[in-house]
Amino acid sequence: MFLKPFKTIGIGVTFSPNLKANVYEASRLALMLKSRLVLIHVGDKSADKEAKFKSILKPFINDNLEVQIVFQPGNPVDVILATSEEKQIDLLILGALQRENFLKYYVGSIARKITRQVKCSILLLIKPSIERLPCEHIVVNGLKDPKTKQTIASAFYVANAVSAKKVTIVEEITQDELAIKVEDDKSLRKANIIKERIKLRENARVKALIEDIPEAHTKQIAVKSQPIFGKKGYSIGHYAQIARADLLVMNSPSKMTFWDRLFPHDIEHILTELPTDVLIIQ
């Protein structure tokens, strides 16, 4: 399997209370993934701003982090998208609100707009930390989709780099697949039999998806397959939350239309109420 590593990581930075935590998270990840780091600041360049960024970056530069700081005034969404393409960024990191109200959901926050349009993978951080918090449990979607094999491979690639202990592959199964209405004990037994057959089918499919992943990325990681019945997007987000996952890895959306914004589904459920840090693989 061809796995495109994250050679260049970018992060949008502003002078917010989370600036140091966001830069620390991005710098640590860049070192662990052996990537170069690009800081993108939407605004004019000044000696004071550059000195502030370099002061925060100093301990990581001392650890041989390759870093570049880009200053560019303009519309935040346009600047970050254009810089991501120009600098050939493979993974873009953004801070995000854990929950957005309906107005922001409809209009679209900067993070949401970028997520819909960016051509690279994106990592949404909801609780950045100056001190490193271990990433022990990663949940990844196991959807029946052409993108899923690459997404699962990327999840293990990241898991190996950050020394995660467990990866859970979640297959979301809609209730429509049961094709039976439970009305009595007999129909309940029949529904349970169908559920077990679907679980066996999905477990076999997921097992086939991870066969080609390099052993170096899977060793010392506990792997679990977890079929769940429910609404796509919402179900995996809820599972990641109750399982206390440190990272949720998802396929990038195939399309984002106007109606997707009014009636959320799949990835839009995740973006509306982030259950944890979310990595969307492009």
C-alpha positions in Angstrom: 0.0 0.0 0.0 1.3 3.5 -0.9 1.3 5.7 2.2 1.9 9.4 1.7 3.7 10.6 4.8 3.1 14.1 6.3 6.3 15.7 5.0 5.2 19.2 5.7 2.8 20.3 8.6 1.2 23.7 8.6 -0.6 25.5 11.4 -2.7 28.7 11.4 -1.5 30.8 14.3 -3.0 33.9 15.9 -2.1 35.8 19.1 -4.8 34.0 21.1 -4.6 32.5 24.6 -4.0 29.1 23.0 -1.0 30.3 20.8 1.7 28.6 22.8 -0.3 25.4 23.3 -1.1 25.2 19.6 2.5 25.8 18.5 3.8 23.3 21.1 1.3 20.6 19.8 2.2 21.2 16.2 6.0 21.3 16.9 5.9 18.0 18.9 3.9 16.3 16.2 6.2 17.6 13.5 9.2 16.1 15.4 7.5 12.8 15.9 6.5 12.5 12.3 9.8 13.8 11.1 8.1 16.7 9.2 9.0 20.3 8.6 6.6 22.9 10.2 5.1 26.0 8.6 3.5 28.6 10.8 0.9 30.6 8.9 0.0 34.0 10.5 -2.7 36.0 8.8 -1.4 39.6 9.2 1.5 41.9 8.5 5.1 40.9 9.4 6.8 42.7 12.3 9.9 42.2 14.3 7.9 41.8 17.5 5.6 39.1 16.1 8.5 37.2 14.6 10.4 37.4 17.9 7.4 36.1 19.8 7.0 33.1 17.5 10.7 32.3 17.6 10.7 32.5 21.4 7.9 29.9 21.6 9.6 27.7 18.9 13.1 27.8 20.5 13.1 24.5 22.4 11.9 22.7 19.3 14.4 24.4 17.0 17.0 23.2 19.5 15.8 19.7 18.8 16.4 20.3 15.1 12.9 21.1 14.1 12.8 22.6 10.6 10.4 25.5 10.7 9.3 28.4 8.5 7.0 31.4 9.5 4.8 32.9 6.9 3.2 36.3 7.3 0.4 37.2 4.9 -2.4 39.7 5.3 -5.8 39.1 3.9 -8.9 36.9 4.4 -8.0 34.2 6.9 -9.6 31.4 4.9 -8.1 32.5 1.6 -4.6 33.0 3.1 -4.5 29.7 4.9 -5.8 27.7 1.8 -3.4 29.5 -0.6 -0.4 29.1 1.7 -1.2 25.4 2.2 -1.1 24.8 -1.5 2.0 27.0 -2.1 4.0 25.4 0.7 2.8 21.9 -0.3 1.4 21.2 3.2 0.3 17.6 3.8 -1.3 18.2 7.1 -2.9 21.4 8.3 -3.5 22.0 12.0 -6.3 24.3 13.3 -7.7 25.1 16.7 -11.4 24.6 16.8 -14.4 25.3 19.0 -15.7 22.1 20.6 -19.3 23.1 20.0 -20.7 25.7 17.7 -24.1 27.2 18.0 -26.5 27.0 15.0 -25.7 30.4 13.7 -22.0 29.6 13.5 -22.8 26.2 12.1 -24.9 27.8 9.3 -22.5 30.7 8.5 -19.4 28.7 9.1 -16.4 29.3 11.4 -13.0 29.8 9.9 -12.0 26.2 10.8 -15.2 24.8 9.3 -14.8 26.8 6.0 -11.2 25.6 5.7 -12.1 22.0 6.5 -14.6 22.0 3.6 -12.2 23.4 1.1 -8.7 22.4 2.0 -7.0 19.9 -0.3 -4.7 18.3 2.3 -5.4 16.4 5.5 -6.5 18.5 8.5 -6.2 18.1 12.3 -8.7 19.9 14.5 -7.5 20.5 18.0 -10.0 21.2 20.7 -7.8 21.1 23.8 -4.2 21.9 22.9 -1.7 21.6 25.8 1.7 23.0 26.5 2.6 19.9 28.4 2.4 16.7 26.2 -0.6 14.6 27.0 -0.2 11.0 25.7 -2.3 9.9 22.8 -3.2 6.4 23.9 -6.4 5.5 22.1 -7.2 6.3 18.4 -10.6 5.6 16.8 -10.8 5.4 13.0 -13.8 5.0 10.7 -14.1 1.7 8.9 -16.7 2.8 6.4 -17.3 0.9 3.2 -15.7 3.5 1.0 -12.7 3.7 -1.4 -11.0 6.2 0.9 -11.1 4.0 4.0 -8.1 1.8 3.4 -5.9 4.9 3.1 -7.5 6.5 6.2 -6.9 3.4 8.3 -3.3 3.1 7.1 -2.8 6.8 8.0 -4.3 6.2 11.5 -1.7 3.4 12.2 1.1 5.6 10.8 0.2 8.3 13.3 -0.5 5.8 16.1 3.0 4.4 15.7 4.6 7.9 15.6 2.8 9.1 18.8 3.2 5.7 20.6 -0.5 5.1 20.9 -1.5 1.8 22.6 -4.8 1.1 21.0 -6.6 1.6 17.6 -10.3 0.9 17.3 -11.8 0.6 13.8 -15.5 1.5 13.9 -17.8 0.3 11.2 -21.1 2.3 11.3 -24.0 0.2 10.2 -27.4 1.9 9.5 -30.6 0.4 10.9 -31.8 0.1 7.4 -29.5 -2.8 6.8 -31.4 -4.8 9.3 -34.5 -4.6 7.0 -36.7 -6.0 9.7 -39.2 -4.4 12.1 -39.0 -5.7 15.7 -42.5 -6.3 17.0 -42.2 -9.4 19.1 -39.7 -12.0 20.5 -39.5 -13.8 17.1 -38.7 -10.7 15.1 -36.2 -9.7 17.9 -34.4 -13.0 17.6 -34.3 -12.7 13.8 -33.0 -9.1 14.1 -30.2 -10.3 16.4 -29.2 -13.0 14.0 -29.0 -10.5 11.2 -27.0 -8.2 13.4 -24.5 -11.0 14.1 -24.1 -11.8 10.5 -23.5 -8.2 9.6 -20.9 -7.9 12.4 -19.1 -11.0 11.1 -19.2 -9.6 7.5 -17.9 -6.2 8.6 -15.1 -7.7 10.8 -13.9 -9.8 7.9 -13.9 -6.7 5.6 -12.0 -4.6 8.2 -9.4 -7.4 8.7 -8.8 -7.4 4.9 -8.2 -3.6 5.1 -5.3 -3.8 7.5 -3.5 -6.8 6.0 -1.2 -4.6 3.9 -0.3 -2.1 6.6 3.4 -2.4 7.4 4.1 -4.4 10.6 6.2 -1.6 11.9 3.1 0.6 12.1 0.9 -2.1 13.9 3.3 -3.8 16.3 2.7 -3.1 20.0 -0.7 -1.6 19.2 -3.9 -3.4 20.3 -6.3 -3.5 17.4 -10.1 -3.7 17.9 -12.9 -3.9 15.4 -16.2 -2.4 16.6 -19.3 -2.5 14.5 -22.0 -0.1 15.8 -25.6 0.4 14.6 -26.8 4.0 14.2 -26.6 7.2 12.2 -23.4 7.7 10.3 -21.1 10.4 11.7 -23.1 10.8 14.8 -22.6 7.2 16.0 -18.8 7.2 15.6 -18.5 10.6 17.3 -20.6 9.4 20.2 -18.5 6.2 20.4 -15.2 8.2 20.4 -16.6 10.3 23.2 -17.7 7.5 25.5 -14.6 5.4 24.7 -12.5 8.5 25.7 -10.5 8.4 22.5 -7.7 10.8 22.3 -8.0 11.1 18.5 -10.7 10.4 15.9 -9.6 9.7 12.4 -12.1 10.1 9.5 -12.3 10.0 5.7 -12.4 13.4 4.0 -16.0 14.3 2.8 -16.7 13.5 -0.8 -18.7 16.7 -1.2 -20.0 19.6 0.8 -23.1 21.1 -0.7 -25.4 23.9 0.6 -27.9 21.3 1.8 -25.1 19.5 3.8 -24.8 22.7 5.9 -28.5 22.8 6.6 -29.0 19.0 7.2 -25.7 17.6 8.6 -24.6 14.1 8.0 -21.5 12.0 8.2 -18.5 14.3 8.8 -20.8 17.3 9.4 -22.0 15.7 12.6 -18.4 15.5 13.8 -17.7 19.1 12.8 -20.8 20.3 14.7 -19.8 18.8 18.0 -16.2 17.6 18.1 -15.9 14.6 20.5 -12.1 14.9 20.7 -9.2 16.0 18.4 -10.2 15.0 14.9 -7.9 14.1 12.0 -9.5 14.1 8.5 -7.5 12.3 5.9 -7.5 13.7 2.4 
